[in-house]
């Protein structure tokens, strides 16, 4: 969790855009309620939820697809 606290909302969205494209960054922004200038404490909750979804739901989805 300490990794997400070191990242600003703006840097997080820019990283998503750089790695996955602007459209993906826009979708993440909308789905998780993240905006570049949002309160850092509110972002930590949204960012941690995103990390959890990527780590846990992503792998579950792959496992189900392979079954």
N, C-alpha and C positions, 0 to 999 in steps of 0.2 A: 504494500500500500504506500510505502514511503516514496516509491518512484513517481506515482501520480501527483503527489503533493509538490514535487519539484517542478512540475510543468504548468505553465500558464494556459488558460483556455485558448488564447490566441495561438500559442505555439503548438498546442495539441491539434487544433483544426488545420493549421498549416502543415503539420506532419502527416495528417490523414490525406490532405489534398496532394501533397508531394508523392506519397506512396501509392495512393489509390485513385487519385484524380479529384477534380473539383466537385463533380456530381456526387461522389461518395462522401466527401466532406460535408456537402449540403445535406445529404440524407442523415448523416450522423448528427449534425447540428440540430436538425428538426426532430429526429427520433429521441434524442437524449436531452433536448432543451439546453444545448450548449451554445453560447454566443461569445465572441471574442472578448468583450469587455465585462463579462459577468463576474459576480462576486466569487472570489477564490474558494471560499468555504462551500458554496453551492456547487461550484464546479467539481470539487473533490468527490462529492456524492455522485454526481452524474458520471464523472470519469471512472470512478470505481465500478459503477454499474456497467459501463461499457466494457471495461477490462473483464469483469465477470462474465458478461455475455460472450465475449470473444473467446475466452479461455474455456469456459464450460459448455456453452451452447454450441459453439463451433465444432468442437470435437464430437459431441453427441450427435449432431447432424451428420457428420461424416460416418460415424459408426452405423447409424440407421440406414444411410444410403448404401453402405457396403453389405448390409445383411440381406 
